[in-house]
Amino acid sequence: MVPPGPPPPPVSRFTSTTPPQSPAELISLVSNYLFDLFDANSMDEYQALEALEDQCMPHTDPDSDEFSFAQQELHATFVRTLEGYVEAYIRSLGRTLADFYDALRELKGGSGAPMLDASDCLDTLYEMEDIRCWIDGVKARVRYKRLHAQ
């Protein structure tokens, strides 16, 4: 499978004219972007990630606990694509991945909304890197499609 090219620039509604002024602001923006990646179906990024799930559906038996090579390859492409989108978004904010990681480290042990945003970022990224979580979502789509095809 050929890996996709570089991700397109983030959708313009997500770009900021001024860089985030604090770690909390950076993490809040990334947290919102991650939420929209999986919820805003009008985004090009959402559609590209969904297309990878669509490609995986024919290779997915919702009753199987094993992963095929095709599923593993598609998941690896999904992860690379997701990471590319997140990195491109962070760079569009005038920040680096190092800034993002530093902000996560600073906020994850804190309290309040900044800590929750940091936790949301980490949870989302960890879940998407876990093939089991991703395949569970694909399996749910296969089951749904089968149920409504009848």
C-alpha positions, 0 to 999 in steps of 0.5 A: 500500500502506498502511503498518502502524500503530505496532509493537506493544510488544515481547514482555514477555520482552524488556523489562527492569526496569532500563535497561542499565548500559553500552553493551555491555549495551545492544548485547548486548540489542539483538543478542539481540532482532534474533536473535529477531526472525528466529528466535523464530516465536512472537513477534508481531514475527516473524509480522508480518515473515514476513507481509510476506514471504508477501505478497511471494511471489506477486510473486516469480519466483525466477529473476528478477534484477529487482525489481517495484514491489510487491516494492519497496513491500513491502520498504519496509514491511518496513524501516519495520516492522523499524525500528519494532520495534527502536526500540520495543524500545530505548525499552522498555529506557529508552534512545534511538536516540541511546544505541544509535548512540553505543554502536555507535560506541563498540563497533564498533572494539573487541574481544571479545563487545561488538564482535561484538554491535555487528557483528551488529547492524550486519550484520543491520540493513544486510542487512535494508535491502538489498532484494537480501538480503530478496528472496533470502530470499523467493525461497528460500521460493518455491523451497521451497514449489514443491519441497514442493508437488509 
